Amino acid sequence: MTDLIGPRIPSALKRFAHGCTLDNPRQRPTDAWDLLTEFDDVLHRLWGPRVFRPFSMSS
């Protein structure tokens, strides 16, 4: 994720990603649902509530 976003990654998102990749496995998150909630919170603080955008492909 951080490589795809590159140097313009917001610091909050960079901190979140760093916490998921710590060298010591015991320091990394262990609960996927808690991690998803934390990720959603980071995204909400950065860019506001989620917005559904329909995706359609022409035939």
PDB file of N, CA, C and O in Angstrom, chain B, residues numbered from 101:
ATOM      1  N   MET B 101       0.826  -1.177   0.000  1.00  0.00           N
ATOM      2  CA  MET B 101       0.000   0.000   0.000  1.00  0.00           C
ATOM      3  C   MET B 101       0.878   1.251   0.000  1.00  0.00           C
ATOM      4  O   MET B 101       0.645   2.177  -0.776  1.00  0.00           O
ATOM      5  N   THR B 102       1.873   1.273   0.860  1.00  0.00           N
ATOM      6  CA  THR B 102       2.709   2.473   0.934  1.00  0.00           C
ATOM      7  C   THR B 102       3.517   2.662  -0.345  1.00  0.00           C
ATOM      8  O   THR B 102       3.757   3.793  -0.767  1.00  0.00           O
ATOM      9  N   ASP B 103       3.935   1.564  -0.960  1.00  0.00           N
ATOM     10  CA  ASP B 103       4.674   1.665  -2.223  1.00  0.00           C
ATOM     11  C   ASP B 103       3.776   2.182  -3.343  1.00  0.00           C
ATOM     12  O   ASP B 103       4.211   2.981  -4.173  1.00  0.00           O
ATOM     13  N   LEU B 104       2.532   1.730  -3.367  1.00  0.00           N
ATOM     14  CA  LEU B 104       1.610   2.177  -4.415  1.00  0.00           C
ATOM     15  C   LEU B 104       1.281   3.661  -4.280  1.00  0.00           C
ATOM     16  O   LEU B 104       1.207   4.374  -5.280  1.00  0.00           O
ATOM     17  N   ILE B 105       1.084   4.123  -3.058  1.00  0.00           N
ATOM     18  CA  ILE B 105       0.752   5.530  -2.847  1.00  0.00           C
ATOM     19  C   ILE B 105       1.981   6.405  -3.028  1.00  0.00           C
ATOM     20  O   ILE B 105       1.897   7.518  -3.548  1.00  0.00           O
ATOM     21  N   GLY B 106       3.122   5.888  -2.595  1.00  0.00           N
ATOM     22  CA  GLY B 106       4.365   6.618  -2.798  1.00  0.00           C
ATOM     23  C   GLY B 106       4.621   7.690  -1.753  1.00  0.00           C
ATOM     24  O   GLY B 106       4.070   7.630  -0.654  1.00  0.00           O
ATOM     25  N   PRO B 107       5.453   8.671  -2.086  1.00  0.00           N
ATOM     26  CA  PRO B 107       5.881   9.667  -1.106  1.00  0.00           C
ATOM     27  C   PRO B 107       4.773  10.610  -0.634  1.00  0.00           C
ATOM     28  O   PRO B 107       4.947  11.315   0.360  1.00  0.00           O
ATOM     29  N   ARG B 108       3.649  10.632  -1.328  1.00  0.00           N
ATOM     30  CA  ARG B 108       2.562  11.535  -0.927  1.00  0.00           C
ATOM     31  C   ARG B 108       1.604  10.902   0.077  1.00  0.00           C
ATOM     32  O   ARG B 108       0.544  11.460   0.361  1.00  0.00           O
ATOM     33  N   ILE B 109       1.973   9.737   0.616  1.00  0.00           N
ATOM     34  CA  ILE B 109       1.090   9.054   1.570  1.00  0.00           C
ATOM     35  C   ILE B 109       0.907   9.910   2.825  1.00  0.00           C
ATOM     36  O   ILE B 109       1.884  10.424   3.371  1.00  0.00           O
ATOM     37  N   PRO B 110      -0.329  10.065   3.282  1.00  0.00           N
ATOM     38  CA  PRO B 110      -0.557  10.823   4.516  1.00  0.00           C
ATOM     39  C   PRO B 110       0.132  10.144   5.701  1.00  0.00           C
ATOM     40  O   PRO B 110       0.209   8.917   5.757  1.00  0.00           O
ATOM     41  N   SER B 111       0.627  10.933   6.633  1.00  0.00           N
ATOM     42  CA  SER B 111       1.375  10.375   7.753  1.00  0.00           C
ATOM     43  C   SER B 111       0.542   9.406   8.590  1.00  0.00           C
ATOM     44  O   SER B 111       1.077   8.418   9.092  1.00  0.00           O
ATOM     45  N   ALA B 112      -0.742   9.665   8.749  1.00  0.00           N
ATOM     46  CA  ALA B 112      -1.599   8.762   9.533  1.00  0.00           C
ATOM     47  C   ALA B 112      -1.682   7.384   8.869  1.00  0.00           C
ATOM     48  O   ALA B 112      -1.660   6.362   9.554  1.00  0.00           O
ATOM     49  N   LEU B 113      -1.774   7.359   7.565  1.00  0.00           N
ATOM     50  CA  LEU B 113      -1.838   6.092   6.845  1.00  0.00           C
ATOM     51  C   LEU B 113      -0.491   5.385   6.881  1.00  0.00           C
ATOM     52  O   LEU B 113      -0.429   4.157   6.951  1.00  0.00           O
ATOM     53  N   LYS B 114       0.570   6.152   6.833  1.00  0.00           N
ATOM     54  CA  LYS B 114       1.916   5.576   6.915  1.00  0.00           C
ATOM     55  C   LYS B 114       2.141   4.953   8.297  1.00  0.00           C
ATOM     56  O   LYS B 114       2.711   3.867   8.400  1.00  0.00           O
ATOM     57  N   ARG B 115       1.700   5.631   9.352  1.00  0.00           N
ATOM     58  CA  ARG B 115       1.818   5.075  10.715  1.00  0.00           C
ATOM     59  C   ARG B 115       1.009   3.797  10.853  1.00  0.00           C
ATOM     60  O   ARG B 115       1.472   2.833  11.462  1.00  0.00           O
ATOM     61  N   PHE B 116      -0.197   3.779  10.295  1.00  0.00           N
ATOM     62  CA  PHE B 116      -1.037   2.583  10.350  1.00  0.00           C
ATOM     63  C   PHE B 116      -0.323   1.412   9.677  1.00  0.00           C
ATOM     64  O   PHE B 116      -0.253   0.321  10.244  1.00  0.00           O
ATOM     65  N   ALA B 117       0.204   1.627   8.481  1.00  0.00           N
ATOM     66  CA  ALA B 117       0.892   0.569   7.743  1.00  0.00           C
ATOM     67  C   ALA B 117       2.134   0.099   8.490  1.00  0.00           C
ATOM     68  O   ALA B 117       2.426  -1.097   8.529  1.00  0.00           O
ATOM     69  N   HIS B 118       2.861   1.038   9.082  1.00  0.00           N
ATOM     70  CA  HIS B 118       4.065   0.671   9.838  1.00  0.00           C
ATOM     71  C   HIS B 118       3.713  -0.251  11.003  1.00  0.00           C
ATOM     72  O   HIS B 118       4.433  -1.212  11.275  1.00  0.00           O
ATOM     73  N   GLY B 119       2.617   0.036  11.686  1.00  0.00           N
ATOM     74  CA  GLY B 119       2.190  -0.797  12.809  1.00  0.00           C
ATOM     75  C   GLY B 119       1.841  -2.219  12.398  1.00  0.00           C
ATOM     76  O   GLY B 119       1.904  -3.138  13.214  1.00  0.00           O
ATOM     77  N   CYS B 120       1.478  -2.397  11.145  1.00  0.00           N
ATOM     78  CA  CYS B 120       1.129  -3.730  10.628  1.00  0.00           C
ATOM     79  C   CYS B 120       2.358  -4.511  10.171  1.00  0.00           C
ATOM     80  O   CYS B 120       2.265  -5.707   9.892  1.00  0.00           O
ATOM     81  N   THR B 121       3.501  -3.847  10.094  1.00  0.00           N
ATOM     82  CA  THR B 121       4.689  -4.505   9.546  1.00  0.00           C
ATOM     83  C   THR B 121       5.870  -4.476  10.519  1.00  0.00           C
ATOM     84  O   THR B 121       7.024  -4.550  10.096  1.00  0.00           O
ATOM     85  N   LEU B 122       5.592  -4.369  11.799  1.00  0.00           N
ATOM     86  CA  LEU B 122       6.662  -4.368  12.786  1.00  0.00           C
ATOM     87  C   LEU B 122       7.430  -5.685  12.743  1.00  0.00           C
ATOM     88  O   LEU B 122       6.859  -6.731  12.437  1.00  0.00           O
ATOM     89  N   ASP B 123       8.715  -5.632  13.048  1.00  0.00           N
ATOM     90  CA  ASP B 123       9.551  -6.832  13.001  1.00  0.00           C
ATOM     91  C   ASP B 123       9.099  -7.908  13.979  1.00  0.00           C
ATOM     92  O   ASP B 123       9.096  -9.093  13.644  1.00  0.00           O
ATOM     93  N   ASN B 124       8.723  -7.507  15.164  1.00  0.00           N
ATOM     94  CA  ASN B 124       8.286  -8.465  16.171  1.00  0.00           C
ATOM     95  C   ASN B 124       6.812  -8.810  15.954  1.00  0.00           C
ATOM     96  O   ASN B 124       5.956  -7.938  16.103  1.00  0.00           O
ATOM     97  N   PRO B 125       6.495 -10.064  15.604  1.00  0.00           N
ATOM     98  CA  PRO B 125       5.100 -10.442  15.348  1.00  0.00           C
ATOM     99  C   PRO B 125       4.169 -10.174  16.523  1.00  0.00           C
ATOM    100  O   PRO B 125       2.976  -9.944  16.324  1.00  0.00           O
ATOM    101  N   ARG B 126       4.693 -10.201  17.734  1.00  0.00           N
ATOM    102  CA  ARG B 126       3.847  -9.965  18.917  1.00  0.00           C
ATOM    103  C   ARG B 126       3.394  -8.517  19.019  1.00  0.00           C
ATOM    104  O   ARG B 126       2.441  -8.218  19.739  1.00  0.00           O
ATOM    105  N   GLN B 127       4.056  -7.622  18.314  1.00  0.00           N
ATOM    106  CA  GLN B 127       3.676  -6.208  18.335  1.00  0.00           C
ATOM    107  C   GLN B 127       2.695  -5.867  17.218  1.00  0.00           C
ATOM    108  O   GLN B 127       2.117  -4.780  17.208  1.00  0.00           O
ATOM    109  N   ARG B 128       2.509  -6.783  16.284  1.00  0.00           N
ATOM    110  CA  ARG B 128       1.591  -6.542  15.167  1.00  0.00           C
ATOM    111  C   ARG B 128       0.151  -6.822  15.590  1.00  0.00           C
ATOM    112  O   ARG B 128      -0.077  -7.547  16.558  1.00  0.00           O
ATOM    113  N   PRO B 129      -0.812  -6.260  14.884  1.00  0.00           N
ATOM    114  CA  PRO B 129      -2.224  -6.549  15.179  1.00  0.00           C
ATOM    115  C   PRO B 129      -2.519  -8.039  14.998  1.00  0.00           C
ATOM    116  O   PRO B 129      -1.950  -8.696  14.127  1.00  0.00           O
ATOM    117  N   THR B 130      -3.413  -8.555  15.832  1.00  0.00           N
ATOM    118  CA  THR B 130      -3.761  -9.972  15.752  1.00  0.00           C
ATOM    119  C   THR B 130      -5.240 -10.194  15.428  1.00  0.00           C
ATOM    120  O   THR B 130      -5.635 -11.311  15.097  1.00  0.00           O
ATOM    121  N   ASP B 131      -6.037  -9.172  15.516  1.00  0.00           N
ATOM    122  CA  ASP B 131      -7.473  -9.312  15.264  1.00  0.00           C
ATOM    123  C   ASP B 131      -7.843  -8.536  13.998  1.00  0.00           C
ATOM    124  O   ASP B 131      -7.761  -7.309  13.967  1.00  0.00           O
ATOM    125  N   ALA B 132      -8.246  -9.259  12.968  1.00  0.00           N
ATOM    126  CA  ALA B 132      -8.540  -8.635  11.673  1.00  0.00           C
ATOM    127  C   ALA B 132      -9.703  -7.648  11.758  1.00  0.00           C
ATOM    128  O   ALA B 132      -9.683  -6.613  11.093  1.00  0.00           O
ATOM    129  N   TRP B 133     -10.709  -7.955  12.565  1.00  0.00           N
ATOM    130  CA  TRP B 133     -11.868  -7.055  12.662  1.00  0.00           C
ATOM    131  C   TRP B 133     -11.479  -5.745  13.334  1.00  0.00           C
ATOM    132  O   TRP B 133     -11.914  -4.673  12.913  1.00  0.00           O
ATOM    133  N   ASP B 134     -10.659  -5.832  14.382  1.00  0.00           N
ATOM    134  CA  ASP B 134     -10.181  -4.613  15.032  1.00  0.00           C
ATOM    135  C   ASP B 134      -9.315  -3.795  14.076  1.00  0.00           C
ATOM    136  O   ASP B 134      -9.389  -2.567  14.042  1.00  0.00           O
ATOM    137  N   LEU B 135      -8.500  -4.498  13.307  1.00  0.00           N
ATOM    138  CA  LEU B 135      -7.632  -3.828  12.347  1.00  0.00           C
ATOM    139  C   LEU B 135      -8.455  -3.120  11.271  1.00  0.00           C
ATOM    140  O   LEU B 135      -8.137  -1.994  10.890  1.00  0.00           O
ATOM    141  N   LEU B 136      -9.506  -3.769  10.783  1.00  0.00           N
ATOM    142  CA  LEU B 136     -10.376  -3.158   9.784  1.00  0.00           C
ATOM    143  C   LEU B 136     -11.059  -1.913  10.347  1.00  0.00           C
ATOM    144  O   LEU B 136     -11.173  -0.896   9.663  1.00  0.00           O
ATOM    145  N   THR B 137     -11.507  -2.000  11.588  1.00  0.00           N
ATOM    146  CA  THR B 137     -12.142  -0.842  12.232  1.00  0.00           C
ATOM    147  C   THR B 137     -11.156   0.308  12.357  1.00  0.00           C
ATOM    148  O   THR B 137     -11.503   1.461  12.102  1.00  0.00           O
ATOM    149  N   GLU B 138      -9.925  -0.006  12.750  1.00  0.00           N
ATOM    150  CA  GLU B 138      -8.908   1.034  12.869  1.00  0.00           C
ATOM    151  C   GLU B 138      -8.591   1.648  11.504  1.00  0.00           C
ATOM    152  O   GLU B 138      -8.432   2.863  11.389  1.00  0.00           O
ATOM    153  N   PHE B 139      -8.499   0.806  10.471  1.00  0.00           N
ATOM    154  CA  PHE B 139      -8.235   1.288   9.115  1.00  0.00           C
ATOM    155  C   PHE B 139      -9.372   2.201   8.641  1.00  0.00           C
ATOM    156  O   PHE B 139      -9.125   3.262   8.067  1.00  0.00           O
ATOM    157  N   ASP B 140     -10.606   1.783   8.882  1.00  0.00           N
ATOM    158  CA  ASP B 140     -11.758   2.618   8.521  1.00  0.00           C
ATOM    159  C   ASP B 140     -11.711   3.965   9.235  1.00  0.00           C
ATOM    160  O   ASP B 140     -12.028   4.998   8.644  1.00  0.00           O
ATOM    161  N   ASP B 141     -11.315   3.954  10.506  1.00  0.00           N
ATOM    162  CA  ASP B 141     -11.210   5.204  11.269  1.00  0.00           C
ATOM    163  C   ASP B 141     -10.151   6.132  10.661  1.00  0.00           C
ATOM    164  O   ASP B 141     -10.366   7.338  10.545  1.00  0.00           O
ATOM    165  N   VAL B 142      -9.018   5.559  10.280  1.00  0.00           N
ATOM    166  CA  VAL B 142      -7.956   6.366   9.666  1.00  0.00           C
ATOM    167  C   VAL B 142      -8.467   6.980   8.361  1.00  0.00           C
ATOM    168  O   VAL B 142      -8.287   8.174   8.120  1.00  0.00           O
ATOM    169  N   LEU B 143      -9.099   6.168   7.529  1.00  0.00           N
ATOM    170  CA  LEU B 143      -9.623   6.669   6.252  1.00  0.00           C
ATOM    171  C   LEU B 143     -10.679   7.748   6.473  1.00  0.00           C
ATOM    172  O   LEU B 143     -10.709   8.746   5.752  1.00  0.00           O
ATOM    173  N   HIS B 144     -11.538   7.553   7.462  1.00  0.00           N
ATOM    174  CA  HIS B 144     -12.587   8.532   7.751  1.00  0.00           C
ATOM    175  C   HIS B 144     -11.986   9.856   8.213  1.00  0.00           C
ATOM    176  O   HIS B 144     -12.437  10.923   7.795  1.00  0.00           O
ATOM    177  N   ARG B 145     -10.973   9.794   9.071  1.00  0.00           N
ATOM    178  CA  ARG B 145     -10.331  11.027   9.534  1.00  0.00           C
ATOM    179  C   ARG B 145      -9.645  11.755   8.384  1.00  0.00           C
ATOM    180  O   ARG B 145      -9.628  12.986   8.345  1.00  0.00           O
ATOM    181  N   LEU B 146      -9.082  10.997   7.451  1.00  0.00           N
ATOM    182  CA  LEU B 146      -8.363  11.623   6.342  1.00  0.00           C
ATOM    183  C   LEU B 146      -9.287  12.186   5.267  1.00  0.00           C
ATOM    184  O   LEU B 146      -9.093  13.306   4.795  1.00  0.00           O
ATOM    185  N   TRP B 147     -10.307  11.393   4.881  1.00  0.00           N
ATOM    186  CA  TRP B 147     -11.099  11.776   3.712  1.00  0.00           C
ATOM    187  C   TRP B 147     -12.606  11.813   3.941  1.00  0.00           C
ATOM    188  O   TRP B 147     -13.363  11.999   2.988  1.00  0.00           O
ATOM    189  N   GLY B 148     -13.057  11.641   5.174  1.00  0.00           N
ATOM    190  CA  GLY B 148     -14.481  11.710   5.450  1.00  0.00           C
ATOM    191  C   GLY B 148     -15.168  10.367   5.254  1.00  0.00           C
ATOM    192  O   GLY B 148     -14.513   9.352   5.018  1.00  0.00           O
ATOM    193  N   PRO B 149     -16.498  10.370   5.352  1.00  0.00           N
ATOM    194  CA  PRO B 149     -17.237   9.109   5.262  1.00  0.00           C
ATOM    195  C   PRO B 149     -17.123   8.481   3.876  1.00  0.00           C
ATOM    196  O   PRO B 149     -16.891   9.148   2.868  1.00  0.00           O
ATOM    197  N   ARG B 150     -17.298   7.168   3.884  1.00  0.00           N
ATOM    198  CA  ARG B 150     -17.272   6.438   2.612  1.00  0.00           C
ATOM    199  C   ARG B 150     -18.422   6.897   1.728  1.00  0.00           C
ATOM    200  O   ARG B 150     -19.497   7.247   2.213  1.00  0.00           O
ATOM    201  N   VAL B 151     -18.177   6.889   0.435  1.00  0.00           N
ATOM    202  CA  VAL B 151     -19.200   7.258  -0.537  1.00  0.00           C
ATOM    203  C   VAL B 151     -19.292   6.128  -1.555  1.00  0.00           C
ATOM    204  O   VAL B 151     -18.292   5.735  -2.157  1.00  0.00           O
ATOM    205  N   PHE B 152     -20.493   5.616  -1.736  1.00  0.00           N
ATOM    206  CA  PHE B 152     -20.687   4.556  -2.723  1.00  0.00           C
ATOM    207  C   PHE B 152     -20.676   5.162  -4.120  1.00  0.00           C
ATOM    208  O   PHE B 152     -21.414   6.102  -4.415  1.00  0.00           O
ATOM    209  N   ARG B 153     -19.845   4.619  -4.950  1.00  0.00           N
ATOM    210  CA  ARG B 153     -19.770   5.074  -6.346  1.00  0.00           C
ATOM    211  C   ARG B 153     -19.998   3.851  -7.228  1.00  0.00           C
ATOM    212  O   ARG B 153     -19.141   2.970  -7.295  1.00  0.00           O
ATOM    213  N   PRO B 154     -21.140   3.787  -7.902  1.00  0.00           N
ATOM    214  CA  PRO B 154     -21.413   2.621  -8.719  1.00  0.00           C
ATOM    215  C   PRO B 154     -20.382   2.508  -9.848  1.00  0.00           C
ATOM    216  O   PRO B 154     -19.923   3.508 -10.400  1.00  0.00           O
ATOM    217  N   PHE B 155     -20.043   1.289 -10.162  1.00  0.00           N
ATOM    218  CA  PHE B 155     -19.093   1.026 -11.230  1.00  0.00           C
ATOM    219  C   PHE B 155     -19.817   0.222 -12.308  1.00  0.00           C
ATOM    220  O   PHE B 155     -20.383  -0.838 -12.038  1.00  0.00           O
ATOM    221  N   SER B 156     -19.787   0.731 -13.499  1.00  0.00           N
ATOM    222  CA  SER B 156     -20.439  -0.018 -14.575  1.00  0.00           C
ATOM    223  C   SER B 156     -19.486  -0.106 -15.757  1.00  0.00           C
ATOM    224  O   SER B 156     -18.674   0.784 -16.010  1.00  0.00           O
ATOM    225  N   MET B 157     -19.619  -1.199 -16.454  1.00  0.00           N
ATOM    226  CA  MET B 157     -18.786  -1.401 -17.648  1.00  0.00           C
ATOM    227  C   MET B 157     -19.724  -1.528 -18.847  1.00  0.00           C
ATOM    228  O   MET B 157     -20.716  -2.256 -18.806  1.00  0.00           O
ATOM    229  N   SER B 158     -19.397  -0.827 -19.882  1.00  0.00           N
ATOM    230  CA  SER B 158     -20.244  -0.920 -21.085  1.00  0.00           C
ATOM    231  C   SER B 158     -19.931  -2.241 -21.804  1.00  0.00           C
ATOM    232  O   SER B 158     -18.819  -2.762 -21.730  1.00  0.00           O
ATOM    233  N   SER B 159     -20.932  -2.753 -22.488  1.00  0.00           N
ATOM    234  CA  SER B 159     -20.768  -4.028 -23.190  1.00  0.00           C
ATOM    235  C   SER B 159     -20.127  -3.851 -24.547  1.00  0.00           C
ATOM    236  O   SER B 159     -19.920  -4.830 -25.264  1.00  0.00           O
TER     237      SER B 159
END
